[in-house]
Amino acid sequence: MGKRLIPLAAMEKIMKKCGAERVSDKAKAALKNALEEIAEEIATDAVKLATHAGRKTVKASDIKLASK
């Protein structure tokens, strides 16, 4: 079992907000894994951007740029 960075309850809330009446545990886990993979890629790129700019602090602008 991997690290739990994002709670499964949050995945259910997101899916219900989008119109799902019921959400299976496997669907919650699949969404969680997908979001965590995407978030890790964005975070890695944002750290590289901050380092390139000579900063130790990652700023919101680094996240926005990395997500494009």
N, CA, C, O and CB atoms as a CASP TS submission, in Angstrom:
PFRMAT TS
TARGET T0000
AUTHOR 0000-0000-0000
METHOD Language model
MODEL 1
PARENT N/A
ATOM      1  N   MET     1       0.845  -1.189   0.000  1.00  0.00           N
ATOM      2  CA  MET     1       0.000   0.000   0.000  1.00  0.00           C
ATOM      3  C   MET     1       0.887   1.247   0.000  1.00  0.00           C
ATOM      4  O   MET     1       1.851   1.331   0.760  1.00  0.00           O
ATOM      5  CB  MET     1      -0.959   0.001   1.229  1.00  0.00           C
ATOM      6  N   GLY     2       0.552   2.216  -0.859  1.00  0.00           N
ATOM      7  CA  GLY     2       1.340   3.439  -0.968  1.00  0.00           C
ATOM      8  C   GLY     2       1.016   4.440   0.118  1.00  0.00           C
ATOM      9  O   GLY     2       0.129   4.243   0.949  1.00  0.00           O
ATOM     10  N   LYS     3       1.768   5.517   0.077  1.00  0.00           N
ATOM     11  CA  LYS     3       1.529   6.593   1.037  1.00  0.00           C
ATOM     12  C   LYS     3       0.171   7.247   0.769  1.00  0.00           C
ATOM     13  O   LYS     3      -0.231   7.416  -0.382  1.00  0.00           O
ATOM     14  CB  LYS     3       2.660   7.648   0.966  1.00  0.00           C
ATOM     15  N   ARG     4      -0.519   7.606   1.832  1.00  0.00           N
ATOM     16  CA  ARG     4      -1.819   8.263   1.681  1.00  0.00           C
ATOM     17  C   ARG     4      -1.630   9.761   1.845  1.00  0.00           C
ATOM     18  O   ARG     4      -1.668  10.283   2.959  1.00  0.00           O
ATOM     19  CB  ARG     4      -2.854   7.720   2.713  1.00  0.00           C
ATOM     20  N   LEU     5      -1.429  10.442   0.739  1.00  0.00           N
ATOM     21  CA  LEU     5      -1.241  11.883   0.770  1.00  0.00           C
ATOM     22  C   LEU     5      -2.570  12.627   0.664  1.00  0.00           C
ATOM     23  O   LEU     5      -2.764  13.672   1.285  1.00  0.00           O
ATOM     24  CB  LEU     5      -0.312  12.312  -0.353  1.00  0.00           C
ATOM     25  N   ILE     6      -3.469  12.075  -0.125  1.00  0.00           N
ATOM     26  CA  ILE     6      -4.785  12.682  -0.307  1.00  0.00           C
ATOM     27  C   ILE     6      -5.814  11.698   0.238  1.00  0.00           C
ATOM     28  O   ILE     6      -5.816  10.535  -0.163  1.00  0.00           O
ATOM     29  CB  ILE     6      -5.064  13.032  -1.824  1.00  0.00           C
ATOM     30  N   PRO     7      -6.686  12.136   1.142  1.00  0.00           N
ATOM     31  CA  PRO     7      -7.667  11.209   1.718  1.00  0.00           C
ATOM     32  C   PRO     7      -8.713  10.767   0.695  1.00  0.00           C
ATOM     33  O   PRO     7      -9.099  11.531  -0.189  1.00  0.00           O
ATOM     34  CB  PRO     7      -8.360  11.858   2.909  1.00  0.00           C
ATOM     35  N   LEU     8      -9.161   9.524   0.833  1.00  0.00           N
ATOM     36  CA  LEU     8     -10.172   8.981  -0.072  1.00  0.00           C
ATOM     37  C   LEU     8     -11.493   9.732   0.051  1.00  0.00           C
ATOM     38  O   LEU     8     -12.241   9.842  -0.921  1.00  0.00           O
ATOM     39  CB  LEU     8     -10.390   7.496   0.207  1.00  0.00           C
ATOM     40  N   ALA     9     -11.781  10.247   1.237  1.00  0.00           N
ATOM     41  CA  ALA     9     -13.021  11.007   1.428  1.00  0.00           C
ATOM     42  C   ALA     9     -13.061  12.229   0.513  1.00  0.00           C
ATOM     43  O   ALA     9     -14.123  12.608   0.020  1.00  0.00           O
ATOM     44  CB  ALA     9     -13.162  11.444   2.898  1.00  0.00           C
ATOM     45  N   ALA    10     -11.919  12.830   0.294  1.00  0.00           N
ATOM     46  CA  ALA    10     -11.859  13.996  -0.592  1.00  0.00           C
ATOM     47  C   ALA    10     -12.186  13.600  -2.029  1.00  0.00           C
ATOM     48  O   ALA    10     -12.811  14.364  -2.765  1.00  0.00           O
ATOM     49  CB  ALA    10     -10.467  14.654  -0.527  1.00  0.00           C
ATOM     50  N   MET    11     -11.759  12.401  -2.422  1.00  0.00           N
ATOM     51  CA  MET    11     -12.058  11.918  -3.775  1.00  0.00           C
ATOM     52  C   MET    11     -13.561  11.727  -3.954  1.00  0.00           C
ATOM     53  O   MET    11     -14.125  12.059  -4.997  1.00  0.00           O
ATOM     54  CB  MET    11     -11.314  10.594  -4.057  1.00  0.00           C
ATOM     55  N   GLU    12     -14.194  11.188  -2.920  1.00  0.00           N
ATOM     56  CA  GLU    12     -15.648  10.996  -2.984  1.00  0.00           C
ATOM     57  C   GLU    12     -16.365  12.343  -3.071  1.00  0.00           C
ATOM     58  O   GLU    12     -17.322  12.486  -3.832  1.00  0.00           O
ATOM     59  CB  GLU    12     -16.145  10.206  -1.752  1.00  0.00           C
ATOM     60  N   LYS    13     -15.918  13.314  -2.311  1.00  0.00           N
ATOM     61  CA  LYS    13     -16.540  14.647  -2.355  1.00  0.00           C
ATOM     62  C   LYS    13     -16.418  15.262  -3.742  1.00  0.00           C
ATOM     63  O   LYS    13     -17.371  15.853  -4.250  1.00  0.00           O
ATOM     64  CB  LYS    13     -15.898  15.578  -1.313  1.00  0.00           C
ATOM     65  N   ILE    14     -15.249  15.122  -4.351  1.00  0.00           N
ATOM     66  CA  ILE    14     -15.039  15.669  -5.694  1.00  0.00           C
ATOM     67  C   ILE    14     -15.984  15.003  -6.691  1.00  0.00           C
ATOM     68  O   ILE    14     -16.626  15.679  -7.495  1.00  0.00           O
ATOM     69  CB  ILE    14     -13.568  15.478  -6.138  1.00  0.00           C
ATOM     70  N   MET    15     -16.065  13.697  -6.634  1.00  0.00           N
ATOM     71  CA  MET    15     -16.897  12.975  -7.590  1.00  0.00           C
ATOM     72  C   MET    15     -18.384  13.249  -7.378  1.00  0.00           C
ATOM     73  O   MET    15     -19.141  13.345  -8.344  1.00  0.00           O
ATOM     74  CB  MET    15     -16.628  11.485  -7.490  1.00  0.00           C
ATOM     75  N   LYS    16     -18.802  13.372  -6.129  1.00  0.00           N
ATOM     76  CA  LYS    16     -20.215  13.683  -5.858  1.00  0.00           C
ATOM     77  C   LYS    16     -20.547  15.105  -6.294  1.00  0.00           C
ATOM     78  O   LYS    16     -21.651  15.375  -6.768  1.00  0.00           O
ATOM     79  CB  LYS    16     -20.533  13.503  -4.356  1.00  0.00           C
ATOM     80  N   LYS    17     -19.584  16.014  -6.132  1.00  0.00           N
ATOM     81  CA  LYS    17     -19.793  17.390  -6.571  1.00  0.00           C
ATOM     82  C   LYS    17     -19.972  17.455  -8.086  1.00  0.00           C
ATOM     83  O   LYS    17     -20.638  18.349  -8.609  1.00  0.00           O
ATOM     84  CB  LYS    17     -18.617  18.274  -6.136  1.00  0.00           C
ATOM     85  N   CYS    18     -19.367  16.495  -8.776  1.00  0.00           N
ATOM     86  CA  CYS    18     -19.471  16.423 -10.232  1.00  0.00           C
ATOM     87  C   CYS    18     -20.695  15.643 -10.698  1.00  0.00           C
ATOM     88  O   CYS    18     -20.904  15.472 -11.899  1.00  0.00           O
ATOM     89  CB  CYS    18     -18.228  15.794 -10.802  1.00  0.00           C
ATOM     90  N   GLY    19     -21.504  15.170  -9.748  1.00  0.00           N
ATOM     91  CA  GLY    19     -22.769  14.539 -10.125  1.00  0.00           C
ATOM     92  C   GLY    19     -22.914  13.063  -9.831  1.00  0.00           C
ATOM     93  O   GLY    19     -23.978  12.500 -10.086  1.00  0.00           O
ATOM     94  N   ALA    20     -21.889  12.409  -9.305  1.00  0.00           N
ATOM     95  CA  ALA    20     -22.001  10.980  -9.001  1.00  0.00           C
ATOM     96  C   ALA    20     -22.908  10.774  -7.791  1.00  0.00           C
ATOM     97  O   ALA    20     -22.791  11.481  -6.790  1.00  0.00           O
ATOM     98  CB  ALA    20     -20.604  10.360  -8.741  1.00  0.00           C
ATOM     99  N   GLU    21     -23.815   9.797  -7.892  1.00  0.00           N
ATOM    100  CA  GLU    21     -24.675   9.492  -6.751  1.00  0.00           C
ATOM    101  C   GLU    21     -23.954   8.586  -5.764  1.00  0.00           C
ATOM    102  O   GLU    21     -24.030   8.771  -4.549  1.00  0.00           O
ATOM    103  CB  GLU    21     -25.980   8.834  -7.219  1.00  0.00           C
ATOM    104  N   ARG    22     -23.243   7.589  -6.323  1.00  0.00           N
ATOM    105  CA  ARG    22     -22.489   6.663  -5.482  1.00  0.00           C
ATOM    106  C   ARG    22     -21.102   6.499  -6.098  1.00  0.00           C
ATOM    107  O   ARG    22     -20.934   6.600  -7.313  1.00  0.00           O
ATOM    108  CB  ARG    22     -23.223   5.275  -5.349  1.00  0.00           C
ATOM    109  N   VAL    23     -20.101   6.243  -5.233  1.00  0.00           N
ATOM    110  CA  VAL    23     -18.725   6.111  -5.711  1.00  0.00           C
ATOM    111  C   VAL    23     -18.112   4.879  -5.057  1.00  0.00           C
ATOM    112  O   VAL    23     -18.120   4.754  -3.832  1.00  0.00           O
ATOM    113  CB  VAL    23     -17.881   7.398  -5.394  1.00  0.00           C
ATOM    114  N   SER    24     -17.585   3.974  -5.863  1.00  0.00           N
ATOM    115  CA  SER    24     -16.964   2.767  -5.314  1.00  0.00           C
ATOM    116  C   SER    24     -15.601   3.086  -4.713  1.00  0.00           C
ATOM    117  O   SER    24     -14.979   4.094  -5.049  1.00  0.00           O
ATOM    118  CB  SER    24     -16.823   1.690  -6.401  1.00  0.00           C
ATOM    119  N   ASP    25     -15.154   2.220  -3.830  1.00  0.00           N
ATOM    120  CA  ASP    25     -13.838   2.395  -3.220  1.00  0.00           C
ATOM    121  C   ASP    25     -12.732   2.333  -4.269  1.00  0.00           C
ATOM    122  O   ASP    25     -11.738   3.053  -4.174  1.00  0.00           O
ATOM    123  CB  ASP    25     -13.604   1.330  -2.146  1.00  0.00           C
ATOM    124  N   LYS    26     -12.907   1.472  -5.267  1.00  0.00           N
ATOM    125  CA  LYS    26     -11.899   1.363  -6.333  1.00  0.00           C
ATOM    126  C   LYS    26     -11.838   2.639  -7.165  1.00  0.00           C
ATOM    127  O   LYS    26     -10.761   3.046  -7.602  1.00  0.00           O
ATOM    128  CB  LYS    26     -12.204   0.159  -7.243  1.00  0.00           C
ATOM    129  N   ALA    27     -12.986   3.271  -7.385  1.00  0.00           N
ATOM    130  CA  ALA    27     -13.012   4.527  -8.141  1.00  0.00           C
ATOM    131  C   ALA    27     -12.319   5.635  -7.357  1.00  0.00           C
ATOM    132  O   ALA    27     -11.575   6.435  -7.924  1.00  0.00           O
ATOM    133  CB  ALA    27     -14.463   4.936  -8.471  1.00  0.00           C
ATOM    134  N   LYS    28     -12.567   5.675  -6.049  1.00  0.00           N
ATOM    135  CA  LYS    28     -11.904   6.679  -5.203  1.00  0.00           C
ATOM    136  C   LYS    28     -10.394   6.486  -5.248  1.00  0.00           C
ATOM    137  O   LYS    28      -9.643   7.452  -5.382  1.00  0.00           O
ATOM    138  CB  LYS    28     -12.412   6.591  -3.740  1.00  0.00           C
ATOM    139  N   ALA    29      -9.950   5.234  -5.137  1.00  0.00           N
ATOM    140  CA  ALA    29      -8.514   4.935  -5.141  1.00  0.00           C
ATOM    141  C   ALA    29      -7.889   5.272  -6.497  1.00  0.00           C
ATOM    142  O   ALA    29      -6.769   5.779  -6.557  1.00  0.00           O
ATOM    143  CB  ALA    29      -8.273   3.450  -4.800  1.00  0.00           C
ATOM    144  N   ALA    30      -8.610   4.990  -7.580  1.00  0.00           N
ATOM    145  CA  ALA    30      -8.091   5.280  -8.912  1.00  0.00           C
ATOM    146  C   ALA    30      -7.924   6.776  -9.126  1.00  0.00           C
ATOM    147  O   ALA    30      -6.909   7.216  -9.666  1.00  0.00           O
ATOM    148  CB  ALA    30      -9.011   4.700  -9.977  1.00  0.00           C
ATOM    149  N   LEU    31      -8.915   7.564  -8.706  1.00  0.00           N
ATOM    150  CA  LEU    31      -8.822   9.013  -8.836  1.00  0.00           C
ATOM    151  C   LEU    31      -7.690   9.556  -7.970  1.00  0.00           C
ATOM    152  O   LEU    31      -6.936  10.428  -8.402  1.00  0.00           O
ATOM    153  CB  LEU    31     -10.154   9.676  -8.452  1.00  0.00           C
ATOM    154  N   LYS    32      -7.574   9.042  -6.753  1.00  0.00           N
ATOM    155  CA  LYS    32      -6.514   9.460  -5.835  1.00  0.00           C
ATOM    156  C   LYS    32      -5.140   9.209  -6.454  1.00  0.00           C
ATOM    157  O   LYS    32      -4.276  10.086  -6.435  1.00  0.00           O
ATOM    158  CB  LYS    32      -6.637   8.714  -4.489  1.00  0.00           C
ATOM    159  N   ASN    33      -4.943   8.018  -7.001  1.00  0.00           N
ATOM    160  CA  ASN    33      -3.654   7.682  -7.606  1.00  0.00           C
ATOM    161  C   ASN    33      -3.338   8.570  -8.802  1.00  0.00           C
ATOM    162  O   ASN    33      -2.202   9.016  -8.969  1.00  0.00           O
ATOM    163  CB  ASN    33      -3.640   6.222  -8.032  1.00  0.00           C
ATOM    164  N   ALA    34      -4.343   8.826  -9.632  1.00  0.00           N
ATOM    165  CA  ALA    34      -4.137   9.678 -10.801  1.00  0.00           C
ATOM    166  C   ALA    34      -3.764  11.094 -10.392  1.00  0.00           C
ATOM    167  O   ALA    34      -2.838  11.683 -10.950  1.00  0.00           O
ATOM    168  CB  ALA    34      -5.389   9.698 -11.672  1.00  0.00           C
ATOM    169  N   LEU    35      -4.484  11.641  -9.419  1.00  0.00           N
ATOM    170  CA  LEU    35      -4.208  13.003  -8.970  1.00  0.00           C
ATOM    171  C   LEU    35      -2.845  13.114  -8.300  1.00  0.00           C
ATOM    172  O   LEU    35      -2.138  14.103  -8.488  1.00  0.00           O
ATOM    173  CB  LEU    35      -5.290  13.469  -8.015  1.00  0.00           C
ATOM    174  N   GLU    36      -2.474  12.101  -7.517  1.00  0.00           N
ATOM    175  CA  GLU    36      -1.174  12.136  -6.849  1.00  0.00           C
ATOM    176  C   GLU    36      -0.027  12.057  -7.855  1.00  0.00           C
ATOM    177  O   GLU    36       1.002  12.706  -7.668  1.00  0.00           O
ATOM    178  CB  GLU    36      -1.067  10.989  -5.843  1.00  0.00           C
ATOM    179  N   GLU    37      -0.192  11.272  -8.916  1.00  0.00           N
ATOM    180  CA  GLU    37       0.841  11.197  -9.952  1.00  0.00           C
ATOM    181  C   GLU    37       1.005  12.543 -10.647  1.00  0.00           C
ATOM    182  O   GLU    37       2.125  13.011 -10.856  1.00  0.00           O
ATOM    183  CB  GLU    37       0.496  10.108 -10.983  1.00  0.00           C
ATOM    184  N   ILE    38      -0.110  13.157 -11.000  1.00  0.00           N
ATOM    185  CA  ILE    38      -0.071  14.463 -11.668  1.00  0.00           C
ATOM    186  C   ILE    38       0.531  15.509 -10.734  1.00  0.00           C
ATOM    187  O   ILE    38       1.354  16.322 -11.157  1.00  0.00           O
ATOM    188  CB  ILE    38      -1.494  14.894 -12.118  1.00  0.00           C
ATOM    189  N   ALA    39       0.123  15.490  -9.465  1.00  0.00           N
ATOM    190  CA  ALA    39       0.628  16.463  -8.497  1.00  0.00           C
ATOM    191  C   ALA    39       2.132  16.312  -8.292  1.00  0.00           C
ATOM    192  O   ALA    39       2.842  17.306  -8.146  1.00  0.00           O
ATOM    193  CB  ALA    39      -0.100  16.309  -7.162  1.00  0.00           C
ATOM    194  N   GLU    40       2.620  15.071  -8.281  1.00  0.00           N
ATOM    195  CA  GLU    40       4.052  14.847  -8.097  1.00  0.00           C
ATOM    196  C   GLU    40       4.853  15.393  -9.283  1.00  0.00           C
ATOM    197  O   GLU    40       5.918  15.981  -9.097  1.00  0.00           O
ATOM    198  CB  GLU    40       4.335  13.348  -7.911  1.00  0.00           C
ATOM    199  N   GLU    41       4.347  15.199 -10.484  1.00  0.00           N
ATOM    200  CA  GLU    41       5.016  15.730 -11.676  1.00  0.00           C
ATOM    201  C   GLU    41       5.058  17.258 -11.642  1.00  0.00           C
ATOM    202  O   GLU    41       6.092  17.859 -11.933  1.00  0.00           O
ATOM    203  CB  GLU    41       4.302  15.247 -12.953  1.00  0.00           C
ATOM    204  N   ILE    42       3.939  17.881 -11.287  1.00  0.00           N
ATOM    205  CA  ILE    42       3.879  19.341 -11.221  1.00  0.00           C
ATOM    206  C   ILE    42       4.815  19.859 -10.135  1.00  0.00           C
ATOM    207  O   ILE    42       5.532  20.837 -10.349  1.00  0.00           O
ATOM    208  CB  ILE    42       2.434  19.816 -10.956  1.00  0.00           C
ATOM    209  N   ALA    43       4.814  19.212  -8.976  1.00  0.00           N
ATOM    210  CA  ALA    43       5.670  19.648  -7.873  1.00  0.00           C
ATOM    211  C   ALA    43       7.143  19.544  -8.247  1.00  0.00           C
ATOM    212  O   ALA    43       7.928  20.440  -7.936  1.00  0.00           O
ATOM    213  CB  ALA    43       5.389  18.819  -6.619  1.00  0.00           C
ATOM    214  N   THR    44       7.523  18.458  -8.911  1.00  0.00           N
ATOM    215  CA  THR    44       8.917  18.288  -9.332  1.00  0.00           C
ATOM    216  C   THR    44       9.334  19.397 -10.286  1.00  0.00           C
ATOM    217  O   THR    44      10.410  19.978 -10.143  1.00  0.00           O
ATOM    218  CB  THR    44       9.116  16.919  -9.997  1.00  0.00           C
ATOM    219  N   ASP    45       8.477  19.685 -11.259  1.00  0.00           N
ATOM    220  CA  ASP    45       8.772  20.751 -12.215  1.00  0.00           C
ATOM    221  C   ASP    45       8.828  22.112 -11.524  1.00  0.00           C
ATOM    222  O   ASP    45       9.673  22.942 -11.860  1.00  0.00           O
ATOM    223  CB  ASP    45       7.722  20.770 -13.332  1.00  0.00           C
ATOM    224  N   ALA    46       7.942  22.348 -10.569  1.00  0.00           N
ATOM    225  CA  ALA    46       7.922  23.627  -9.853  1.00  0.00           C
ATOM    226  C   ALA    46       9.195  23.819  -9.037  1.00  0.00           C
ATOM    227  O   ALA    46       9.731  24.926  -8.975  1.00  0.00           O
ATOM    228  CB  ALA    46       6.695  23.709  -8.938  1.00  0.00           C
ATOM    229  N   VAL    47       9.678  22.762  -8.416  1.00  0.00           N
ATOM    230  CA  VAL    47      10.936  22.849  -7.653  1.00  0.00           C
ATOM    231  C   VAL    47      12.091  23.184  -8.593  1.00  0.00           C
ATOM    232  O   VAL    47      12.954  23.995  -8.257  1.00  0.00           O
ATOM    233  CB  VAL    47      11.223  21.515  -6.899  1.00  0.00           C
ATOM    234  N   LYS    48      12.105  22.559  -9.771  1.00  0.00           N
ATOM    235  CA  LYS    48      13.155  22.859 -10.751  1.00  0.00           C
ATOM    236  C   LYS    48      13.110  24.324 -11.175  1.00  0.00           C
ATOM    237  O   LYS    48      14.149  24.970 -11.315  1.00  0.00           O
ATOM    238  CB  LYS    48      13.014  21.953 -11.984  1.00  0.00           C
ATOM    239  N   LEU    49      11.900  24.843 -11.377  1.00  0.00           N
ATOM    240  CA  LEU    49      11.753  26.245 -11.775  1.00  0.00           C
ATOM    241  C   LEU    49      12.237  27.187 -10.682  1.00  0.00           C
ATOM    242  O   LEU    49      12.919  28.171 -10.968  1.00  0.00           O
ATOM    243  CB  LEU    49      10.297  26.550 -12.117  1.00  0.00           C
ATOM    244  N   ALA    50      11.890  26.895  -9.435  1.00  0.00           N
ATOM    245  CA  ALA    50      12.327  27.732  -8.321  1.00  0.00           C
ATOM    246  C   ALA    50      13.848  27.689  -8.180  1.00  0.00           C
ATOM    247  O   ALA    50      14.485  28.718  -7.955  1.00  0.00           O
ATOM    248  CB  ALA    50      11.656  27.279  -7.011  1.00  0.00           C
ATOM    249  N   THR    51      14.416  26.511  -8.310  1.00  0.00           N
ATOM    250  CA  THR    51      15.873  26.363  -8.212  1.00  0.00           C
ATOM    251  C   THR    51      16.562  27.118  -9.335  1.00  0.00           C
ATOM    252  O   THR    51      17.568  27.793  -9.115  1.00  0.00           O
ATOM    253  CB  THR    51      16.275  24.876  -8.249  1.00  0.00           C
ATOM    254  N   HIS    52      16.020  27.003 -10.537  1.00  0.00           N
ATOM    255  CA  HIS    52      16.588  27.717 -11.685  1.00  0.00           C
ATOM    256  C   HIS    52      16.558  29.233 -11.467  1.00  0.00           C
ATOM    257  O   HIS    52      17.461  29.949 -11.899  1.00  0.00           O
ATOM    258  CB  HIS    52      15.823  27.356 -12.969  1.00  0.00           C
ATOM    259  N   ALA    53      15.512  29.709 -10.794  1.00  0.00           N
ATOM    260  CA  ALA    53      15.384  31.138 -10.509  1.00  0.00           C
ATOM    261  C   ALA    53      16.240  31.562  -9.315  1.00  0.00           C
ATOM    262  O   ALA    53      16.250  32.738  -8.950  1.00  0.00           O
ATOM    263  CB  ALA    53      13.925  31.490 -10.250  1.00  0.00           C
ATOM    264  N   GLY    54      16.957  30.615  -8.705  1.00  0.00           N
ATOM    265  CA  GLY    54      17.828  30.949  -7.576  1.00  0.00           C
ATOM    266  C   GLY    54      17.090  31.062  -6.257  1.00  0.00           C
ATOM    267  O   GLY    54      17.570  31.708  -5.326  1.00  0.00           O
ATOM    268  N   ARG    55      15.928  30.439  -6.173  1.00  0.00           N
ATOM    269  CA  ARG    55      15.135  30.486  -4.946  1.00  0.00           C
ATOM    270  C   ARG    55      15.036  29.118  -4.315  1.00  0.00           C
ATOM    271  O   ARG    55      15.090  28.098  -5.002  1.00  0.00           O
ATOM    272  CB  ARG    55      13.743  31.031  -5.226  1.00  0.00           C
ATOM    273  N   LYS    56      14.891  29.101  -3.000  1.00  0.00           N
ATOM    274  CA  LYS    56      14.612  27.864  -2.273  1.00  0.00           C
ATOM    275  C   LYS    56      13.114  27.701  -2.071  1.00  0.00           C
ATOM    276  O   LYS    56      12.630  26.593  -1.839  1.00  0.00           O
ATOM    277  CB  LYS    56      15.341  27.850  -0.917  1.00  0.00           C
ATOM    278  N   THR    57      12.387  28.799  -2.157  1.00  0.00           N
ATOM    279  CA  THR    57      10.940  28.798  -1.937  1.00  0.00           C
ATOM    280  C   THR    57      10.197  28.589  -3.248  1.00  0.00           C
ATOM    281  O   THR    57      10.435  29.296  -4.227  1.00  0.00           O
ATOM    282  CB  THR    57      10.492  30.112  -1.281  1.00  0.00           C
ATOM    283  N   VAL    58       9.302  27.617  -3.258  1.00  0.00           N
ATOM    284  CA  VAL    58       8.441  27.395  -4.420  1.00  0.00           C
ATOM    285  C   VAL    58       7.237  28.315  -4.278  1.00  0.00           C
ATOM    286  O   VAL    58       6.556  28.311  -3.253  1.00  0.00           O
ATOM    287  CB  VAL    58       7.998  25.886  -4.539  1.00  0.00           C
ATOM    288  N   LYS    59       6.985  29.094  -5.306  1.00  0.00           N
ATOM    289  CA  LYS    59       5.881  30.053  -5.271  1.00  0.00           C
ATOM    290  C   LYS    59       4.717  29.557  -6.118  1.00  0.00           C
ATOM    291  O   LYS    59       4.858  28.633  -6.919  1.00  0.00           O
ATOM    292  CB  LYS    59       6.347  31.436  -5.762  1.00  0.00           C
ATOM    293  N   ALA    60       3.578  30.185  -5.926  1.00  0.00           N
ATOM    294  CA  ALA    60       2.383  29.827  -6.689  1.00  0.00           C
ATOM    295  C   ALA    60       2.635  29.973  -8.186  1.00  0.00           C
ATOM    296  O   ALA    60       2.121  29.189  -8.983  1.00  0.00           O
ATOM    297  CB  ALA    60       1.191  30.701  -6.263  1.00  0.00           C
ATOM    298  N   SER    61       3.415  30.962  -8.565  1.00  0.00           N
ATOM    299  CA  SER    61       3.711  31.162  -9.988  1.00  0.00           C
ATOM    300  C   SER    61       4.501  29.982 -10.558  1.00  0.00           C
ATOM    301  O   SER    61       4.342  29.646 -11.731  1.00  0.00           O
ATOM    302  CB  SER    61       4.497  32.470 -10.192  1.00  0.00           C
ATOM    303  N   ASP    62       5.354  29.348  -9.739  1.00  0.00           N
ATOM    304  CA  ASP    62       6.088  28.163 -10.195  1.00  0.00           C
ATOM    305  C   ASP    62       5.111  27.010 -10.450  1.00  0.00           C
ATOM    306  O   ASP    62       5.252  26.274 -11.426  1.00  0.00           O
ATOM    307  CB  ASP    62       7.163  27.746  -9.149  1.00  0.00           C
ATOM    308  N   ILE    63       4.125  26.861  -9.566  1.00  0.00           N
ATOM    309  CA  ILE    63       3.128  25.799  -9.715  1.00  0.00           C
ATOM    310  C   ILE    63       2.308  26.048 -10.990  1.00  0.00           C
ATOM    311  O   ILE    63       2.068  25.124 -11.768  1.00  0.00           O
ATOM    312  CB  ILE    63       2.194  25.730  -8.459  1.00  0.00           C
ATOM    313  N   LYS    64       1.883  27.293 -11.196  1.00  0.00           N
ATOM    314  CA  LYS    64       1.073  27.617 -12.371  1.00  0.00           C
ATOM    315  C   LYS    64       1.849  27.353 -13.652  1.00  0.00           C
ATOM    316  O   LYS    64       1.309  26.801 -14.611  1.00  0.00           O
ATOM    317  CB  LYS    64       0.616  29.080 -12.323  1.00  0.00           C
ATOM    318  N   LEU    65       3.116  27.748 -13.667  1.00  0.00           N
ATOM    319  CA  LEU    65       3.940  27.538 -14.848  1.00  0.00           C
ATOM    320  C   LEU    65       4.207  26.054 -15.077  1.00  0.00           C
ATOM    321  O   LEU    65       4.176  25.588 -16.216  1.00  0.00           O
ATOM    322  CB  LEU    65       5.257  28.295 -14.714  1.00  0.00           C
ATOM    323  N   ALA    66       4.467  25.317 -14.017  1.00  0.00           N
ATOM    324  CA  ALA    66       4.748  23.884 -14.126  1.00  0.00           C
ATOM    325  C   ALA    66       3.519  23.087 -14.576  1.00  0.00           C
ATOM    326  O   ALA    66       3.651  22.029 -15.190  1.00  0.00           O
ATOM    327  CB  ALA    66       5.246  23.349 -12.788  1.00  0.00           C
ATOM    328  N   SER    67       2.346  23.594 -14.272  1.00  0.00           N
ATOM    329  CA  SER    67       1.129  22.856 -14.627  1.00  0.00           C
ATOM    330  C   SER    67       0.722  23.053 -16.081  1.00  0.00           C
ATOM    331  O   SER    67      -0.183  22.372 -16.562  1.00  0.00           O
ATOM    332  CB  SER    67      -0.009  23.279 -13.729  1.00  0.00           C
ATOM    333  N   LYS    68       1.360  23.951 -16.773  1.00  0.00           N
ATOM    334  CA  LYS    68       1.015  24.189 -18.190  1.00  0.00           C
ATOM    335  C   LYS    68       1.693  23.199 -19.088  1.00  0.00           C
ATOM    336  O   LYS    68       1.518  23.249 -20.306  1.00  0.00           O
ATOM    337  CB  LYS    68       1.395  25.599 -18.614  1.00  0.00           C
TER
END
